[in-house]
């Protein structure tokens, strides 16, 4: 028997169909082991030797692989054809070798597409494991570990509120923060434009003012409304004659097929997918045999694929859409061993695959790959210049016509920042014509700051700078979100307070390691390792030689010294110069103290030097701009007429809140974000402090229905069930009829806490080993997955919207392996602890065995 190891059960199932009965295919479920998250996993003093530890949730799968390997005559490692795939194969081989279960014959095979032809061909061309790719993996993994586990303790002790820093993640964060600074520093400038609505032979078109008072008009030349009105009057009074009509042919060539990064960018622009979602769907399409491997820097396609694409084009369009010669694209990838074929369909006659997001992404990949082999688009751009009788005022109209669509008939690439195109059609017009002038308008404009990054534009920028690699972009972005260093609003990244502070700290004390050139250079060195051009340990030695002393130097600094240096470094942001020339550090409350950055238990803030006499504070995130709000301390709103107690508005760790009374007996309520701050006063405060509000008695149960605000927002509560409300105002306005309807809908959809049958949030598919249907459910304590027999809660690190079938199946398997939940409840019962007091030795035995077992497993 020959044992084949792949990453996922879906891939295993597809491949097993192509191989004979002599083959057994098992999945490793990704990486099987990693560096333990503790000090000492990488030892720089011992040639950067590493301690590897199997993942605790892979015990069952490793046992299955070990058992089958002992019976196998040949081991075939068929993981993905890149560095990570090579690493997984190496880990499997090392574990089996350690367990003395490695067959005599071990081969490595790779294929770029999971089709019968590709798999069969790969099986006939085995090779050994690629040591260069494995060394590159080890270097990258050790480097990321050393940065994380050396730098994070410095952050925890010197920068309150910081969670972690990463070699590439921190540089990506710096990009977002720098863009935020550019936007804040931007001063918009006013300018005006003048345009005339014209008509020729019954067809309307627009012409803009380009010559004013005999001079060519620049974009910013009309700087005021007064100047614009003078220009407008000149256009209104002028009689314009066509001076020139210039027509230029244009040619647009199609873009190459997708690479990993361009797929992420285009899916974000056109489909609104996050990078991680795009890669998850692409992985599933690859494992189903629909597309080629989705982690690639290559833009080239196999010769047979080019022929298939050209035939598909001729079948769909006429011969003019197929160029005379195939288009050949060259990859910029420096690393030949990782420069795979571009992402393309495995079958160009297959128009659709799956449904929903899978179908949309497949269609995008198919159209891009086909378009790359189509004829160029031919366009014609026309420019018409007109002058008035004096020659002092001139107008210009432009238009663009598609003469032959070529690849545009199938696909047009999206853009991050849309600009006005000269795409309008112009009427037939000749020199000497005098088009009719219908109206003239002067429009005000303001220069715009650079736009915040979207996922697409951030990925594009990282690729341009050489930061990270396409296969890592999705995880980098996900980490920034998970750490709450950034937030996304309207598909754009905003830097959070913690992200700005961390970036400032790293720029001040570790500037070299967040420099774009340095990070890109390190990536190139790692590529040199995988290409066999450099030794991985020498790269680590050079990095560690400078990095370790630098972290030790910062660790020796007092937290107050770190804060003082950050205060100086961030001065332009925290205390920008004022227009009136006054001191930007002067305390606005006491008018005597000086403002400075301070570090607190929950993060940094700005405070007055006259503390405690002056308690003025300002949150770090507010910076020092003109719109920066001030935390002026407790603000008395008035007296509650029912209790005669003082009502105060305050700011705490979790934001603004109101308080009635003093001391431990005081009642408090957070102020929701959707409450209008400009109208906030005693009336709103008393409303919030009065919660929960009784809506009334439920007409069926007779139980009270209440409306209130909880940890996750406004909601209704009734007899153990709940229903979400849309906004804070609903808490105070909703009536009984609407409340009953919302509670009924929540119970029906399984989103309340009712006892009725709950509908699944999603049906993920059949368990790859048991064939039982797996459902994603919303439970009282959060989302969980079930196969009808075993329920498994989702870890906090797993997003329910991004959960895959394989991940869900593994969670269920792990939960089932732990045995019934009742056993844990028995162990925790207080009565049994009391009863076992007389026999302490008997109670200790199981714990001792457990520890010993855990030690031997690692």
Secondary structure, 3 states (H helix, E strand, C coil): CEEEEECCHHHHHHHHHHCCCCEEEEECCCCCEEECCCCCCEEHHHCCEECEEECHHHHHHHHHHHHHHHHCCEEEECCCCCHHHHHHHHHHHHHHHHCCCCCCEEEECCCCECCHHHHHHHHCCCECCCHHHHHHHHHHHHHHHHHHHHHHHHHHHHCCCCCCCCCCHHHHHHHHHHHHHHHHHCCCCEEEEEEEEEEECCEEEEEEEEEECCEECCCCCCCCHHHHHHHHHHHHHCCCEEEEEEEEEEEECCCCCECHHHHHHHHHHHHCCCHHHHHHHHHHHHHCCCEECCCCCCCCCCHHHHHHHHHHHHHHCCHHHECCCCCCCCCCCCCHHHCCCCECECCCCCCCCCCHHHHHHHHHHHHHHHHCCECCEEEEEEEEEEECCCCCCEEEEEEEEEEECHHHHCCCCCCCCCCCCCCCCCCCCCCCCCCEEEEEEEEEEECCCCCCCCHHHHHHHHHHHCCCCHHHHHHHHHHHHHCCCEEEECCEEEECHHHHHHHHHHHHHCHHHHCHHHHHHHHHHHHHHHCCCCCHHHHHHHHHHHHHHHHHHHHCCCHHHHHHHHHHHCHHHHCCCCCCCCCCCECCCCCCCEEEEEEECCEEEEEECCCCCCCCEEEHHHCCCCCCCCECCCEEEEECCCCCCEEEEEEECCEEEEEECCHHHCEEEECCCCCCHHHCCHHHHHHHHCCCEEEEECCCCCCEEEEEEECCEEEEEECCEEEECCCHHHHHHCCHHHHHHHHHHHHHHCCCCCCCCCCCCEEEEECCCCCCEEEEEEECCEEEEECCCCEEECCCCCCHHHCCHHHHHHHHHHHHHCCCHHHHHHHHCHHHHHHHHHCHHHHHHHHHHHHHHHHHHC
